[in-house]
Amino acid sequence: METEASTLHSSGEMTIPLIFNPMFDWFSEGCRRETGLIHPRSFTRRVSASEGHVTRLNLYGKLVGHEGCVNAVEFDSSGELLVSGSDDRQVMFWNWASKSRKLSYHSGHLNNIYQTKIMPFTDDQKIVTSAADGQVRLGQVLEGGHVDTEMLGKHEGGVFKLAVEPGSPFILYSCGLDGFVQHFDLRSNSTTKLVLFLVLRIQTLFKKNQLKVNRD
């Protein structure tokens, strides 16, 4: 039976949800992997989240600094830095090993930040964020720790998901509540709407004067 630890993002604190299986059978699962009965990726997830591993985990520390719920956390490519976004509309860089904050800047968003993405091969100098205000914004870290921000594009409604094209320091995608997937190329100022997902809602309205009952 799998048990999932609940996750609470409280003000200024970041936690990691854990899933573990107390009845994990190492030998049986290993045999299934070797015979091809279980996908290697699935095996890795099950082993890394097994009770044997989970029970050895301890709280390393807390990164305190945000003044609102933390909605987005991402490591850089080296795994040494962590970037976070919050309801306070601040973006923060952390050295998780030393539990210290390296950089903080206001994103320019007007509402809660939902996603933060570090663009690859930019030496952690370009961070893209999305938020409840519908904006997709770029933060450019300059010398001296100053950060310039600009709006790349906008959705009609919150933007809950950003995706970076693997290996590209320029291409990313956003998905918003308006149903659109937008394509961004940081080398240009243009935005392309790729897909519109339509949700059909059928509403039946019943009014007393429209209902006729045959009583014959």
N, C-alpha and C positions, 0 to 999 in steps of 0.2 A: 504494500500500500504506500503510495507516494504522499508525502506531506510537504506542503509549501509554507515556508515561513513568511508571514505577512511583512510588508514593507511600509514604513511610515516616513515620509519626507517632512520632517519638522523644520522649523526656522533655523537656518544656519548649519544643519547637519545633513550628511549624506550617508545612506545605508545601502547595503547590497542584499537583494532577496536571495534566499537559498532554497533549493529543492533537493531533498534527499530521500533515499529509499532504504529503510531500516532492514529490509530483508534481502539486500543485494548479495548475490551468490557470485563471487569472483571466478570460481572455477568454471561454472556453467556458462557464464557470460563470456569468459575467455574462449571456451570451446566454440560457442556460437559465432564469435567473431572470426576465429581461424577457419571455420567451415563455410563462412560466407552467409550465415543465417541472420546476421545482424550487421548493419552498415557501420563502418569504422567510426564515422562521426557520431552516430547514436551511441556506440560503445564508449567513446571518449566522454560524452556528456554524462552518461550513467555512472562511469567510474569516478569522474571528477566531482560528481554530486552525491557520491555514496556516503553512507553514514560514517564509514571509517575515515574519510577525509573531512567531512563536516565537523565531526566531534573534535578534531584537532585544530579547528579554526578558532582564533581569538580576535578580539577587537584590537586592531593596531593603533587606531586613533580616530579622532574626530576633526573634521575640517570645518571650523566655525568662522563665518564671515557674512553670509547672506542674511538679509532681513526679511526673507519670505521663503515660501516653499521652493525647494530645489527640484526642477522638472527635467533637467538635462545634465548628463555627466558623460564625458568622453576622454579617453586617453589619447595622447599624441602617438606618433608612429614608433617612438623609442620606448614608450611605456613609462617614461620618467615624469611626465607632466600630465596634469588632469585639468580639463576645462569644464566649467559648470555654468549653467544659466538658471535664473530664478525668477520668481514673481516680482522681485524688486527691480527687475529689468537690468541688473548688473551681470556682466560676464567676468568670471574670475579664473585665473591660472594658478594652479597649486603644484608645489613639489610635495607629492604625497609621502615620500620617504622621510622628509624633514618636517612634515605637517605644517608647512609654511606657505603663505600666499605670496606669489611672485608678482602678480599684476591684476589690476581690477579696472574696469572701465564701464561707463554707461553705454548701453547698446544703441540708444536712440529710439528704441521701441516705445510705444505708448501703452503697452499692456504686457501681461505675463509672457516670459520667454518659454517656448516649448522645446526648441531644439538648438543645439550648438554643434557645429562641425568644423574641424580643423582641416583646411585644404592641404592635401599631400604635396610634398616637395616644395613647400614654401617656408621651411625653417620655422614652422609654427607662427608665422607672421600674418596669416590670413585666416580669419574665423568668420564663418557664415552662421547667422542666427535666423530663427523664425519665431513668430509669436502670435498671440491672440488678436493682435491688431491687424493681422493679414499681411504684414510686411515680411519680406525676406531681405536681410541686411548683411552687409559685408563690413567687418572690422579689419583695418590694416594697421598692424603694430609698426610704429616708426622708431627712430633712434631716440633714446632717452625715455622710452616707455610710453610716449604719447600714442594715442590711437585715434585714427580718423575713421569715421563710419559713414556709410552711404546706403541708400535704399536701392536694391537691385530690381525689385519688382513687388507686386502687391496682388493678393487674392481678395475676394469678397468673402471675408470670414477668416477664422483662425487657420494657421498653418501648423499642422501637427507633425509633419514628416519632411525631413530633408534627406537626400541621398547623393553621395558624391560618386562620380564615375571612377571606378578603380584605376589608380595610377595616374589620374589626370589632375593637375593643379588648377584647371580652368573650368571644368564642366561639372554641373550639379543640377539636381532636380528638386522640385518642391511639390507637395500635394496639400491642397487646402479643402476647407469645408464647402467651397463653391463647386467642388467636383472636378476641378481642373488639375492636371499635371503640367507644370511649367518647366521649361528647359532654360538654363542660364549658362552663358559663356563669359567668363570674367574678362576675356580679351575684347569684348564688345559691350555696348550699352543696350543691346537688344534682348528681349525676352520672347520666347516662343511658347505658345500654348499647344501642347501636344495632344492631350486626350481630355475629353469631357465625359465623366461618368454620370449618367442620368439615373436618378432614383425616382421611380414612378410611384406616386402616392395616390391611391384611390380612396376617396372619402365618400361615404354614403350618408346623405343628410335625410333624416326622418323628421317630417313636420306633420303635426296632427291634421292640418287641413289638406295634406297631400295623401293621407292614408285612407283608403276606402276598404271597408270590410263588408264582404258579402255575407249577409245574415240569412239568406234564403235557404 
